[in-house]
Each structure stands twice: as structure tokens, then as C-alpha cells.
Amino acid sequence: MPGPTFLSGERIELRTVEEEDLDFLQATVNDPAVRSTIGSRSPINGQQEREWYEERASDDDHTHLLVCRDGELMGTVGLYPKDSIGVNAEIGIFLAEEFWGEGYGTEASRLVTDYAFRERRHHRVVARVFEGNVGSARIWEKLGFRHEGTHVEAEFVDGEYVDVEFYGLTEDEWFDPSE
């Protein structure tokens, strides 16, 4: 059972990751459909998932939250510092395949983007999208992120080199999208 609700949206809540959630996270990140969208190449065993939980899930600099609908686990969203002074942060998200295309990823990403600016005081938030992940690119575009560039053949996914698209947004753009 996921932990307490940390952020709430209209249809979902973002909850703390608890030890009993590790089986779901391990199974989801190892799912071939999910794995290819996040660039994971190696299988994650139970010990590795536990080490991630102990080292990262409770780290003050990294924010990891479960995406849930009425307590049902759907995926995870994370906020990671990209520099030592906290100016830049990166958002990463994955959902189990059965929840794709329903707007849950957009809602979770909106909640975490707002949290990044309002509570973590980041100035700039970025997101990476692997070539072919149209749904993920659509999330960032809907939220007003701008396409900042393409790193050509920058990752090796499913036996081929793929481009990585970078999206970014500053806090001024988030709070006043007309600028």
C-alpha cells in the first residue's frame, strides 16, 4: 500500500514510496514496454530495487513519488537536481502500460512541475524524451515546455541508437505562460 498522499490532483494523488511498493516498481520498470521508454537496459532485481529505495527514495535532494488513483499504484514520478546549487532539476516519469494515454502522466507531471517551482525553488526544469515516445513528448508540450534540442543517437534502446529530445521550462514561464 502506498504511503500518505503528498500532492493531490483531480484524478490522481502522488504518494510517498514505501518498502511494500518495491515489487510493483520492480515489475513495472522491468516490463519491456515501459523499459524502452525510460532507456533501461539491464534487468532490475529485488536487491537493486531495495538499494534504490534505501539510497534514492529517501534522499533529501531527490523526490520520488508514486502516481496513484484511489490508492492504486500506476507508476512513479521523480524530481532530480541537475546541479549542485539546485537551479536546474529534471523530471522523470513512468506509468504501467495499462495507464498510458489517459492523461495521468500529464496530471502527475503538472503536479511535480508546480512542486519543483513553488516548494523546491528550482528555477528551471527539464525533461528528456527518447525518440519514438510520442506520449511523453506530448506531456511536456501540453505543459508548456519548449523543445530545447535533440541529442542525435545519444542512447541505445532496443538494439538501436535513438535520439533524445530535451524539453525545458523556467519558473517565470510556468507562472506566466504568456511570456
N, C-alpha and C positions, 0 to 999 in steps of 0.2 A: 504494500500500500504506500503510495507516495506520501511525502511529508506534508506539512502545512502549506497552505496557499501563500505565496509571496506576492504575486501580481495577478490581478483578475481582469479578464476581458469580457466581451459579451457572451461568447460561446465556450471559452476555454479559461483555464487557470494555469498559472505557472507555479509549480510546487518544488520544494526542496527535494533533492535526490537523497534517498535513504538506502541503506545497505540492502534491504529486501527488493529494491528496484534493479539490482545489478543483473539478474537473469534476463529481464526484459531488455535492458540496454545491450547486453552481450548478444542476445539473439537478433536484435534489430540491426546493430552495426555489422553483424556477420551476414545478414541477408544480402544476396548478390545484387538485388535491385537497389537497395539502399547503399551498399558498399561502393558501387560505381559512381554514385552521385557525390560522395564525400572524399573520394580518392584513396580509400583504404585498400591496401593491397595484401596485408597479412591477416590471417585469422586471429581473432582476439579470444584467448581462453579465459576461464574464470579467474585465474590468478592475475592476469593482466588487467582485467576489468576491476578487480579489487584494488590493485595498485593505483590505477587511475583514480578510483574513488578516494583512496586514502591520501593521494598526493595532490590531486587537482580539484576534486568536487568540493573539498572543504577549504581550499586555498582562498585567502582574502582577496587576492588580486584577480582571480578568475571567478566568473559567475556561471554556474551550471544549474539549469532548472529543467524540470520535466514539464512537457506540454501535456496537459490532461483535459479531458472533457468529463465532467461529473465524476472525477476521481479515476477515470480510465486512462491508463498510460497510452500516449500516442507517439511520443518522441522526446527529443531534448533540444534545448537551445542554449548556447553559451556565448559569453562575452569575454574576450581575451584582450589584455593590454598588448599593444604593439610597440611600445617604447617604455623607457624606464621612468618617465615623468607623467605618464597617463594621458597625454594629449590625444593619442590615437588608440582606437580599440577595434577589434574585428568581431563580427557576429558570425556564428556558425550554427546551423540548424539541420536536424534530420528528423523526419517522421517515418513511422512504419508505412509501408506502401499502401495499405488499405485506407489511409487518411489523406493521400495525395489528391490534389485538385479540388478540395472542399473549402479552401480559404483559411484553414487552420494555421498553416505556415505563415501566411501574411499577418494574421492576427498576433501570433506569437512574436514575430519579428517586429511588429509595431510596438508591442509592449516592451520588448527588450531595448529597442532603439530609444524609446522615450526614457526608460530607466537609465540608459547609458548617459544621456544628456542631463536629465534632471537630478539624478541621485549620485551617479559616479563622476559627474563633472568632466566627462570626456568632451573634447572639442570636435573631434572628427571620428566617424565610424565608417568602417569599410566592410565589404563582403566579397568573397570570391565565389565564382561560379565556373564549374567545369563545362567545357564545350558539350553541347547536346542537352544540358539540363535546363530546358526551356522554362519549366515551372519555377525553378529557383530564380532565374533572371527576371521573370515576371513579378516575383515578390518585391525585389528591390526597386524595379521600375515603378510599381504601384505606390511604393512608399516614398517616391521622390528622389531616390538615389540616382546619381548620374553615372553613366558608363565612363570610367576614367581611363580604360586602356585594356589591351589584350596582350598577354604574355604568350607568344606563339610556341606551341608544342612544349609547354612548361611542366606538364605532368604526364605520367604514364598510367593509363587507366584501361582496364580490359584489353590488354595486349597492344595498345597503340598510344602514341603521343597525342595529347589533346591540348587545345588552347585553354588558357584560364582567363576569364573575364573578370575585371575588377570594377566594383561599384563603390561609390563613396558619397558621403553627406556630412556637412558641418552642422554644428548646433544652430547657427544662425539660419541656415536653410530649413532645418526642422521646425523651428519655432515661427519662422516667417517664410513660408514657401514661395511667396511672390518675388523674393529677391534672388 
